[in-house]
Amino acid sequence: RAAARETGVRRVAIAGGVAANKALRNAMGAMAAEEGLELTIPPLILCTDNAAMIAAAGHRDFLAGRFADRSLNARSSLDLEETFA
């Protein structure tokens, strides 16, 4: 809600495994209706996380001998616009 108001975005979506959460789907639907936003939520069959795909890619890299050093870590605040500019 706050992000849509701040940016002026009128279309929002949820995706991935979290989009299968019924309470979240309902809450997002109510919020979108209150705010006059267009909400896109994929069908449940498409609301999966990609853990299996990540594992498959990791297995491929493992078999090829490609490893990250111990400095590799998640960055939850990664700025995608800056990273992919």
C-alpha positions in Angstrom: 0.0 0.0 0.0 2.7 2.5 1.1 4.9 1.7 -1.9 2.0 2.1 -4.4 1.0 5.4 -2.8 4.6 6.6 -2.8 5.4 5.7 -6.4 2.0 6.2 -8.0 1.9 2.6 -9.2 -1.7 1.5 -10.1 -0.9 -2.2 -10.9 0.5 -4.6 -8.3 1.3 -8.3 -8.3 2.3 -11.1 -6.0 4.1 -14.2 -7.2 6.1 -17.1 -6.2 5.5 -19.4 -3.3 4.1 -16.7 -1.0 1.3 -16.0 -3.5 -0.2 -19.4 -2.6 -1.0 -18.1 0.9 -4.8 -17.7 1.1 -4.7 -15.1 3.8 -2.2 -13.0 1.8 -4.3 -13.3 -1.4 -7.4 -12.2 0.5 -5.6 -9.3 2.2 -4.0 -8.1 -1.0 -7.4 -8.3 -2.8 -9.0 -6.2 -0.1 -6.2 -3.7 -0.1 -6.2 -3.4 -3.9 -10.0 -2.8 -3.9 -9.6 -0.1 -1.1 -6.8 1.6 -3.0 -8.3 1.2 -6.5 -5.3 -0.9 -7.6 -5.3 -3.6 -10.3 -4.0 -6.7 -8.6 -2.6 -9.7 -10.5 -2.2 -13.0 -8.7 -1.4 -16.1 -10.7 -3.4 -19.3 -10.4 -2.4 -21.5 -7.4 -0.8 -24.1 -9.8 1.7 -21.4 -10.8 2.4 -20.2 -7.3 5.5 -22.3 -6.5 8.9 -21.3 -5.3 11.9 -22.1 -7.4 13.8 -24.1 -4.8 14.0 -27.1 -7.1 15.4 -25.0 -10.0 18.0 -23.4 -7.7 19.0 -26.9 -6.4 19.3 -28.1 -10.0 21.5 -25.2 -11.0 23.6 -25.7 -7.9 24.0 -29.4 -8.7 25.1 -28.5 -12.2 27.7 -26.1 -10.9 28.8 -28.6 -8.3 29.4 -31.3 -10.9 31.3 -28.7 -13.0 33.5 -27.8 -10.0 32.2 -24.3 -9.8 32.1 -23.1 -6.2 31.7 -19.7 -4.5 34.1 -18.6 -1.9 33.0 -18.2 1.8 32.4 -14.5 1.3 29.2 -15.2 -0.7 26.2 -14.1 1.2 22.6 -13.0 0.7 21.9 -9.3 0.3 18.3 -8.6 1.3 18.6 -4.9 0.5 20.2 -5.3 -2.9 19.2 -2.4 -5.1 18.2 -4.0 -8.4 18.1 -0.8 -10.4 21.7 -0.1 -9.4 22.8 -3.7 -9.9 21.3 -4.0 -13.4 21.8 -0.4 -14.6 
